[in-house]
Amino acid sequence: MAETAARLLLLLSLFQSRREWPGRVLAERLEVSPRTVRRDIDRLRELGYPVRVTKGPGSAYRLDAGAKIPPLLFDDEQAIAVAVALQTAPSTVAGLGEAADRALATIRQVMPERLRQRVDAVRVTSIDNAWDLAAPPVDSRVLLAVGTAVRHCEVLSFDYAGRPADPGRRLRVEPHHLVMWSGRWYLVAWEVERCRWRTFRADRITPHTPTGRRFTPRELPGADVTAFVVGQFDRGDTPDQWACHGEVILDAPAAVVARWAPGGAVVEEVGPDRCRLGLGAWSWPGLAALIGTFGCDIEVIGPPELTAACEELAHRYAKAAAGRRAGRPARSGCPAP
């Protein structure tokens, strides 16, 4: 009987995530026969849950809208996902810290002891890291305003503290997607005045009063919105948060460099297989090392500190390579503190 009750709870949990399920898929998820699924569905009906069935070879089960489903029917994986999400949300969305803590405490109180222990085992600690390339957290009110405009296909008006071409300029866009990538929130939108697709850093958006003007969604270039964001040469990032910033010309396609450049990088195409890269880092040798990871010829534009750092690294690497050629044994691991 306990096994049957567990299956019924799992069934209800599945119906929470999706109202309609093919019978074959339910049987696979529950690891039982289609006949057992039919019996469990009948039990749910006896308990008052209005589950309809579509007859035929492709039979499916649907829980009618308005059905009251017991809350917090989490399996182990869902509970872990919720715990991690609530603990990491404040790192990307400002103003959610206290609310997320209270939500996690509330959920924890109504969980069975076994599940509570698993959730308690997943404790996430946020550390301010000088190497962290993520943007500052986004105000939750900004995400709500932008997300609402996206959902309702409503023209969005906002001030944008972005690239030098945009300072203090009010923009009007048709917002299409709100995307999180590499620790940043981005708005993918059609800029009305300039008739072009752009990406905007959400943490630099200050929305104005909703315009109330609706638009018909356009077809985004490419089928994958994430690939579109990643492939943009300028994602609205700026490297001014870093102590050291330089520019180089790389003998590599701009699309390839933009795909792998870290947060804060600005890529500009200067030829079919050449691009300008602006990048920041924690130190000049660190910046030179980052640039070297693209594995192509480099022309340093400036400043002189970056040129000196490249020379310094070249000397160190040449010395290291010479040592290996001389047959010196390679050290393993890092020295003890």
N, C-alpha and C positions, 0 to 999 in steps of 0.2 A: 504493500500500500504506500509506503514511503517513497518508493521508486516512481509510482504513478503520480503522486502529489508533486514530486520534483519535476516531472515532465510537464505537468499542467502549468507550473510556475514558469518554466522555460518557454512554453507555448505563449503564455501571456506576455512574457518579455519580448518574444519575437514579434508579436502583434503590436507591441508598443513602437518598435522601430519601423515596421511596415505593416500596413493594414491588410494587404493581400499577399498570400504565399501559395505557390504551386504545391500540390500535395506531395509530389516527388521530392521537392526541395526540403519540405518539412520533415519527411521521413529520413532524409540524409542528415539533416541537422540534429534530429533527435536520436539518430542511430537505431531506428525501429522500422517495422514493416509499415506499408501504407494502410494495412488493416488496423494496426495499433493506432495510427494517427486518426483514423475515422472514429475509433472508440473514444480517444481523448477529446476529439472535437464534440462528440455527443455528451461527454461529461461536462465540458464547458457550457454547452447549451442548457444542461440541467441546472447549472449554477447561475443561469440567467444571462450569459454572454451571447449576444445575437450574432452567431457565426453563420454566414451563408456559404454554400458550396456551389461551384460551377461544375456541372456534370460533363462527362466526356473524357477522351484520352488525356487532354490537358487540364484536368480538373484542378481547381484552385479553391482556397478557403479565404474568405474575407470577413473581417470583423467590422460590423456596421459602425458608422460614425455616431458619436454620442455615447458609446459604451463606456461605462465606468471601469477603469482598470486599476487595480491596487497599485499604489505608488512604490517606487524604489525596488522594483524587481530586477536587481542587478545580479548577473553572474560574476564570477571571480574576475574575469578579464575586464568587464565593464566597471567594476568597482575600482580596480587599479587605474583604469583610464580616467575616471572621474577624479580620483585623488590626485593624480599627477597634473591633470588639467587645472584643477583649482589652485594647486600650489605654484604652478608656473605662469598662470594668467597675469598676475600683477607685474611680471617682468616685461610684458609687452603692452599692457593696457593700464594707464595710470588711474588711480582712484578705486581699484578693485581689491586692494589688499585686505582691508577689514571685512568687506562683504564676502570675499572668497574664504577667509578663515572661518567666518560664522557659518557659511554654507557647508564647509567640510565638517565642522563640529556637529551640525544638525544631522547630516547624512550619517555620520559615524554613530550617533546615539541610537538610531533605529536599525542598525545593521546587526545581524547575529554575531556572536563572539568570534566564530571562525573567520568570518569575512572582515570583522573589525581588526583582527590581528594582522591580516594581510595588508589592509590599508595602512595601519600604523607602521608597517615595515617599510613603506615607501615614503620616506621623508626627503623632500627636495629643499636644498639650501641654495639660495641665490647669492653669488659672490660678485662684487664689483671687480671686474678684471680689466687691467690696463690694456690688454690685448683684445678686449671684446669689440667686435666690429658692428654690433647691433645698434640700432637707433634708440633714442630715448623712448620710453613708453608713450603710447598714444592716449590722449584723454578719452575716456569712455564715451563722453558726450559727443565728441567728434566722430567716433566710430558709429554711434547710433544715428547721427545726422546723415553721414555719408551712406551708411548701409540702408537707411530708409529711402534715400533718394535713388539708390541703385534698385531697390526692390520695386518702387513705384514708378520707375522710368521717368523721373522728374529732373529737370535741368537744375544743376547745382551751381550756386554762386559762392565764391570764397576768395579770401586773401591767401596768398601763397608766399612763404618765406623760403624760396628755393634758389635756383641758379641766379647769377647776376642779371639775367635778362628779365627776371620776374619780380624783383623786390618791390613789395608794396603794391603790386598790380592786382586788381580784382579780375578774376578769371570766371568765365562761364563755360561749363562743360556739360556734356551728356555722360553721366557716370554709368559704366557698364559692369565693372567687377571690382570687388574689394579682395585683395590677395595678400597673404602673408608669405614672405619668402626671406630666408636668411635673417630671421629676427626682426624684419621690418614689415610694416603694413603699407601696401601700395594701392592707390586708386588707378584703375585703368579707365580712361575716359577719352571722349572725342572733344577736342577743344573747338568751341563754336567759332570764335573769331578767326583762327588760323586754319580751320578745316583740316585737322590732322589728329592722329592718335598720339596720346601721351601717357606717361606714367607719372604719378605724383606721390611723394612721400606723405603718408597720412599724418605724421607727427608735425608736418609743416603747414597743414591746412587749418584755416580759421573760417568755418562756414558762416554764411549770412542767413537771414530769414529765408525759408523755402520760397522758391519762385512760384510754385503751383503750376508751372508750365510743363506739360508732358511731352515726351518724344518717342518716336518709334525706334526701337533698338537697331543698331547697325550690325553688320557682320564683321566680327573682329578678324584682322589679318591672321590667318593660321587658326587651326582648330583648338589649340591648347593655350589657354590664357596664361598659365604659368610659364610656358616656353616663351610666350610673347614678352612677359615681364623680364625674364632672365636674359633674353636676347637684345634688349634695348641698350643702345650705347650710352644713353644718359637716363638713369632711373630717378633723377631728382636728387641724387646723393651729392654730398660735398665732403671733402676730406679735412675740413677746418678743425675737427676735433682732435687731430693728431699733431704731435709736436713737430714732426718733420714731413714735408710735402715736396714732391718733385714731379717732373714731367719728362717723359722719354718718347722716342719713336721706336716702335717695334716692327720688325719684319714679319708680321703675322696678320691675318684677316681680323678686322674689327669685330666681326660676329663671334669669332672664336675667343678673342680676348675678353669681350663683354660677358661671354658665358661663364668664364672661370675667374674673372676679376673679383676680389673681395669687396665687401661693402665699403662704400665711400669712394670707389674708383669711378673715374669719368673717362669714357672711351670715345674717341672721335676718329672717323674714317678719313684717311688722307690718300688712299690709293686702294687698288683691288686687293693687295696683300700687305698693306702697311696701315698702321694706325697710331694715333697719339694717345698715350695713357697718362692720366694724372692720378696720383696715388699718394696716400698718407700712411705713416707708420710710426712706431714708438721710438725709433732711432734711425740714423742714417744707414748704418750697416744692415739693420732690419729691413729698411726700404729697398736697399740694393738687392738683398737676398730675395725679397718678394718678387721683384721685377725679373730676377734671374730664373724664376720657376717657369716662365713661359717658354723657355728653351728655344729662343730665337735670337738673331742679332739685335743689338740695342744701340740706339743713338741717344745720348743724354742731352736733353735740352737745358736742364738746370734744376736746382742751383749748383754752385761749385761744390757744396758739401756732398751732394749726391755723386758727383764725379769722383771726389776723393774717396768716398765710401766704396765705389766700384773698384777703384785701384787697390784699396786696402783688402777687399775680399779676394780680388784676383791674386794678390801676393800670398794671402793665407792659403787659398786653394792650391796654388802652384807649389807652395811649400809642402802641403799635405800630400799632393800627388808625388812629389819628388821623394818624400819619405817612404812611401809605399814602394816606389821603384827601387829604392836602396835596400829593400828587404826588411825594414823595420816591422816588428809585430804590431798588429792593430790592437788598440785598446778596446776592451769590451765594457760597456756600461759607463755610468758617470761616476766621478770620484765621490768618495764619501764626504758628507758635509763636515 
